[in-house]
């Protein structure tokens, strides 16, 4: 069963709404800042990381797992 809030990219692919949102954010970051490398501190689920990497940006992650316990 598909999520009711999923976005259909085409007939065969369902895109998580957060990926669509962070895709827009990543597009703006790349367009306005043109970074080669980004540090994402507190990357949570990694949606922005994934979208930046798909756009050719090297992303370094810092996620403090101890803060979640």
Backbone torsions as a table, in degrees:
resi	resn	phi	psi	omega
1	UNK	NA	136.2	-179.1
2	UNK	-84.4	149.4	174.7
3	UNK	-65.3	142.2	-179.1
4	UNK	-71.4	-20.0	-179.9
5	UNK	-103.1	16.0	179.0
6	UNK	-76.2	150.5	178.2
7	UNK	-105.4	131.5	-179.9
8	UNK	-91.1	113.3	178.0
9	UNK	-74.9	-36.3	173.1
10	UNK	-157.5	-168.7	-175.4
11	UNK	-66.6	-24.7	-173.2
12	UNK	-109.0	-9.2	-172.9
13	UNK	-120.9	135.3	174.8
14	UNK	-115.0	128.5	-177.2
15	UNK	-107.5	130.4	177.3
16	UNK	-61.4	137.0	-178.7
17	UNK	-55.1	-34.1	179.4
18	UNK	-69.7	-33.4	176.3
19	UNK	-64.6	-39.7	177.9
20	UNK	-63.2	-45.1	179.2
21	UNK	-61.7	-50.6	-177.8
22	UNK	-70.7	-22.9	171.8
23	UNK	-62.7	-41.7	177.2
24	UNK	-64.9	-42.1	177.6
25	UNK	-62.5	-45.6	-179.7
26	UNK	-63.0	-40.6	177.4
27	UNK	-57.8	-43.9	-178.8
28	UNK	-68.0	-41.4	177.9
29	UNK	-59.6	-47.4	-178.6
30	UNK	-65.5	-43.6	-178.4
31	UNK	-65.1	-45.4	-172.9
32	UNK	-88.6	-29.5	-175.6
33	UNK	-111.6	-23.0	-179.4
34	UNK	48.2	51.8	-178.3
35	UNK	-75.0	148.1	171.4
36	UNK	-94.1	-31.2	-177.2
37	UNK	-142.0	140.9	-178.9
38	UNK	-133.7	141.6	171.1
39	UNK	-103.2	120.9	176.8
40	UNK	-105.9	106.0	179.6
41	UNK	-95.0	118.0	-177.5
42	UNK	81.1	53.2	-170.1
43	UNK	-73.2	-2.1	177.0
44	UNK	50.5	-121.1	-177.3
45	UNK	-81.8	-10.6	175.7
46	UNK	86.2	16.7	-179.3
47	UNK	-62.5	-45.0	179.4
48	UNK	-68.0	-39.8	177.3
49	UNK	-55.7	-49.6	-179.2
50	UNK	-59.1	-45.8	-177.3
51	UNK	-67.7	-38.6	176.8
52	UNK	-66.3	-42.5	179.1
53	UNK	-62.4	-38.2	177.6
54	UNK	-64.1	-19.5	179.4
55	UNK	-100.3	12.2	173.7
56	UNK	85.8	13.0	179.5
57	UNK	-92.7	133.2	174.2
58	UNK	-77.8	126.1	-177.2
59	UNK	-118.3	125.2	174.8
60	UNK	-99.6	136.1	-175.4
61	UNK	-108.0	142.2	169.3
62	UNK	-137.7	113.1	-179.7
63	UNK	-134.8	113.9	-176.4
64	UNK	-81.9	95.7	-178.1
65	UNK	-66.2	-27.3	-179.5
66	UNK	-67.2	-28.3	-178.8
67	UNK	-69.0	-18.9	-178.3
68	UNK	-87.3	-10.9	-177.1
69	UNK	-96.8	NA	NA
